[in-house]
């Protein structure tokens, strides 16, 4: 436990930390994202790359929740925020390495949101996630989509890639998972990400733009009624046989 006089642990990635803090101030966006994922989330959940808990807060009604990250600063914040919850555990996980005791517990859901693009060896990491799942368990994955959107924001955030629909499906199948569902998410985010990352060469999402975007989320939720399918992100659900 940290002493009262100790300095707080600072995250190594300043841009990533600032982005998470700005997204924490976008509650409508966070609720919208989780609403799209909720039907696939079971009762025994491991979240990979929980960060500061922006999406973790929606998991607190589950029977068992394990929150993970690689950053000591984020793990400290997660323990401070959720340590009082009897059903929540916080632990370090650095993909593709998985502790044997953790893998032996087997979860019905592994959630990995905006994390896989940060991992150099995404194929081995997907295989590791599959090993954490019980028979019939599901991997709930959200990744950035569309290679042509890759720009300064992606570089600053440490993204190795943005995914195509076909490439993501191929990776999940190679990891031994069968596809249950795949869809694009966040059509409205496309022009803003392109402008900030490809034209203006920003390294951080502008706070004012994000506040405006969050206010308009009720309108953006109507994207599922549109006849075309494209978006800033891809949601994919992979399932273990059994």
C-alpha positions in Angstrom: 0.0 0.0 0.0 1.2 3.5 -0.8 2.1 5.7 2.2 0.1 8.9 2.6 3.3 11.0 1.8 4.3 8.9 -1.3 4.1 10.5 -4.7 1.5 8.9 -7.0 2.8 6.6 -9.7 2.8 8.4 -13.0 1.8 6.6 -16.2 4.6 6.0 -18.7 2.4 7.0 -21.7 1.4 10.7 -21.1 -0.7 10.9 -24.3 -2.6 7.7 -23.5 -3.2 8.9 -19.9 -4.5 12.3 -21.1 -6.8 10.5 -23.6 -8.3 8.2 -20.9 -8.9 11.2 -18.7 -10.7 13.1 -21.5 -12.8 10.0 -22.4 -13.8 9.7 -18.7 -15.5 13.1 -19.2 -17.6 11.6 -22.1 -20.2 9.5 -20.2 -22.7 9.3 -23.1 -20.1 7.9 -25.4 -19.0 5.3 -22.8 -22.6 4.2 -22.1 -23.2 3.9 -25.9 -20.2 1.8 -26.4 -21.0 -0.6 -23.6 -24.7 -0.8 -24.7 -23.5 -2.3 -28.0 -21.4 -4.8 -26.2 -23.7 -5.7 -23.3 -25.6 -8.6 -25.0 -22.4 -10.5 -25.3 -21.1 -10.0 -21.7 -21.5 -12.9 -19.3 -21.3 -13.2 -15.5 -17.6 -14.1 -15.1 -15.6 -11.4 -16.8 -11.9 -10.5 -17.3 -11.2 -7.1 -18.8 -7.8 -6.7 -20.6 -6.4 -3.2 -20.5 -8.9 -1.6 -18.1 -7.0 1.7 -18.0 -8.6 3.9 -15.4 -11.9 2.0 -15.5 -14.0 4.1 -18.0 -15.8 0.9 -19.1 -15.1 -1.2 -16.0 -17.7 0.7 -14.1 -20.4 -1.0 -16.3 -19.3 -4.5 -15.2 -19.8 -4.1 -11.5 -23.1 -6.0 -11.5 -21.4 -9.2 -12.7 -20.7 -12.1 -10.3 -16.9 -12.0 -10.8 -14.8 -9.3 -12.5 -11.0 -9.2 -12.9 -9.6 -5.9 -14.1 -6.1 -5.9 -15.6 -3.5 -3.6 -17.1 0.2 -3.3 -17.6 0.7 0.2 -16.2 1.3 0.4 -12.4 -0.3 3.9 -12.4 -3.5 2.5 -13.9 -3.5 -0.5 -11.6 -3.2 1.8 -8.6 -6.2 3.9 -9.8 -8.3 0.8 -10.4 -7.6 -0.5 -6.9 -8.5 2.9 -5.5 -11.7 3.2 -7.5 -13.0 -0.4 -7.3 -11.1 -2.0 -4.4 -14.1 -1.9 -2.1 -16.2 -4.1 -4.4 -16.2 -7.7 -3.2 -16.7 -9.1 -6.7 -13.8 -7.2 -8.2 -10.1 -8.1 -8.4 -7.3 -6.0 -9.9 -4.2 -7.7 -11.3 -1.4 -7.1 -13.8 -1.6 -8.8 -17.2 1.0 -8.3 -20.0 0.0 -10.1 -23.2 0.8 -12.5 -24.7 2.1 -13.8 -21.3 -0.7 -15.1 -19.1 -0.1 -16.3 -15.5 -1.0 -20.0 -15.2 -3.2 -19.5 -12.2 -5.2 -16.9 -14.0 -5.6 -19.0 -17.1 -6.8 -22.0 -15.0 -9.7 -20.0 -13.7 -11.4 -19.7 -17.1 -13.9 -16.9 -17.8 -17.1 -16.9 -19.8 -16.2 -13.4 -21.1 -12.9 -11.7 -21.9 -13.3 -8.0 -22.9 -10.6 -6.2 -24.8 -11.5 -2.7 -25.9 -9.1 -0.5 -27.8 -6.1 -2.5 -26.6 -5.1 -5.0 -29.3 -3.8 -2.3 -31.7 -1.2 -1.5 -29.0 0.2 -5.0 -29.0 3.0 -5.8 -31.4 2.2 -9.5 -31.6 -1.6 -9.4 -31.8 -1.9 -13.0 -33.1 -0.2 -14.5 -30.1 -2.2 -12.2 -27.8 -5.5 -13.3 -29.3 -4.5 -16.9 -28.8 -3.7 -16.1 -25.2 -7.1 -14.5 -24.7 -8.7 -17.6 -26.1 -6.9 -19.7 -23.5 -8.5 -17.6 -20.8 -12.0 -18.6 -21.9 -14.1 -21.5 -20.7 -15.8 -23.7 -23.3 -18.5 -21.6 -25.0 -16.9 -18.4 -23.6 -16.7 -15.2 -25.7 -14.1 -12.7 -26.5 -15.6 -9.2 -26.8 -13.3 -7.2 -28.9 -13.3 -3.5 -30.1 -10.5 -2.2 -32.3 -9.8 0.8 -34.5 -10.9 0.3 -38.1 -9.9 1.4 -41.6 -6.2 1.6 -42.4 -6.6 4.9 -44.3 -7.5 6.6 -41.0 -4.1 5.9 -39.5 -2.5 9.2 -38.7 -0.8 11.2 -36.0 -3.4 10.4 -33.3 -2.7 6.7 -33.8 1.1 7.2 -33.7 0.9 9.3 -30.5 -1.3 6.6 -28.9 1.1 3.8 -29.8 -1.1 2.0 -32.3 0.7 -0.5 -34.4 -2.3 -0.8 -36.9 -5.9 -0.2 -37.6 -7.9 -3.2 -38.7 -9.9 -4.3 -41.7 -13.0 -6.4 -41.2 -11.5 -9.3 -43.1 -8.1 -9.1 -41.4 -9.8 -9.1 -37.9 -12.0 -12.1 -38.7 -8.9 -14.0 -40.0 -7.0 -13.3 -36.8 -9.8 -14.5 -34.6 -10.2 -17.7 -36.6 -6.4 -18.3 -36.4 -6.7 -18.0 -32.6 -9.2 -20.9 -32.6 -12.3 -18.7 -32.1 -15.4 -19.0 -34.2 -17.0 -15.7 -35.3 -20.4 -15.0 -33.6 -20.7 -11.3 -34.7 -18.8 -8.5 -36.3 -19.9 -4.9 -37.0 -18.7 -1.4 -37.5 -19.2 1.1 -34.7 -19.1 4.9 -34.5 -19.7 6.3 -38.0 -19.8 9.8 -36.6 -16.2 9.5 -35.3 -14.8 9.1 -38.8 -14.6 12.7 -40.0 -13.2 14.0 -36.7 -10.5 11.4 -36.4 -9.5 12.0 -40.1 -9.4 15.7 -39.6 -7.4 15.7 -36.4 -5.1 12.8 -37.3 -4.6 13.1 -41.0 -5.1 16.8 -41.8 -4.2 18.8 -38.6 -1.7 16.2 -37.4 -2.9 16.4 -33.7 -1.4 14.1 -31.1 -4.4 14.4 -28.7 -8.1 14.4 -29.2 -9.2 18.1 -28.6 -11.2 18.3 -25.4 -13.7 20.7 -26.8 -14.5 18.5 -29.8 -14.9 15.5 -27.5 -17.4 17.4 -25.3 -19.4 18.4 -28.3 -19.3 14.9 -29.7 -20.5 13.5 -26.3 -23.4 15.8 -26.3 -24.5 14.6 -29.7 -24.3 10.9 -28.9 -28.1 10.4 -28.7 -28.1 11.4 -32.4 -25.2 9.2 -33.3 -26.8 6.1 -31.8 -29.2 6.1 -34.8 -26.3 4.9 -37.0 -27.7 1.3 -36.8 -30.7 2.4 -38.8 -28.6 3.5 -41.8 -28.3 1.1 -44.8 -24.5 1.3 -45.1 -22.1 -0.3 -42.6 -18.8 1.6 -41.8 -17.4 3.2 -38.7 -14.3 4.3 -36.9 -14.1 1.0 -34.9 -14.9 -2.6 -35.4 -16.7 -4.8 -32.8 -16.0 -8.5 -33.1 -17.3 -11.4 -30.9 -15.3 -14.6 -31.0 -16.4 -17.8 -29.3 -14.6 -20.9 -28.0 -16.2 -24.2 -29.1 -18.3 -26.0 -26.6 
